[in-house]
């Protein structure tokens, strides 16, 4: 997965999947007590499929149904919107997660940029991690869970597209690679922005572990994406990091992965 085009023009294709999502919402989904506690999760079909709302307005957070505003008649799910792709095959299955990863995944639905120059700006100041951290504390309290220092594996992609590329190919490679990663498991969040005036962009993945990230990148679509890199990008570089939420979710420690 890597950042690229402005996906706003592709909303028709996303909408095409809406009937599938709604039909899935009719299924009876058995979720664990941990999934239903605190902020439960509404059916993904109740949330927009607009790329810009999912990327820049944290629309995925609308899937969370908080206790003080809970609608008991709403359809609930264990499938969390964890990327700008609100489509079947692209969700995070919350029943596969232990408590700290479950809490963090729900909190990451609030992720959005804080500044317009995120493509080149320092990573930690570019995205709304203060809100994410606040939600980790809140969800921990609701679950009566004592948050202990926990480290996640983060990958950052910074890129610059070539002019006049095949945007349909770029979208297809990203979309299918993300589906592969979701099927592999352990991908808690994938976020990417829009290219700026110089065709530069930022994308980032939050993984449960380094091992999950390795397995998630072994599929055939990831292989195709890597092979197409030279034809699509002027430059693309990635870095890997430790993203640690300290005891009590008091602060974030962000370090290069050694």
Helices and strands as residue ranges (DSSP letters): G 7-10, H 11-16, H 18-25, H 33-36, E 40-41, G 44-46, H 51-56, G 59-63, E 64-65, G 67-69, E 79-81, E 91-93, G 94-96, H 99-107, G 108-110, H 123-126, H 129-142, E 150-161, H 167-184, E 187-192, E 200-207, H 210-216, H 220-232, E 233-245, G 247-249, E 252-256
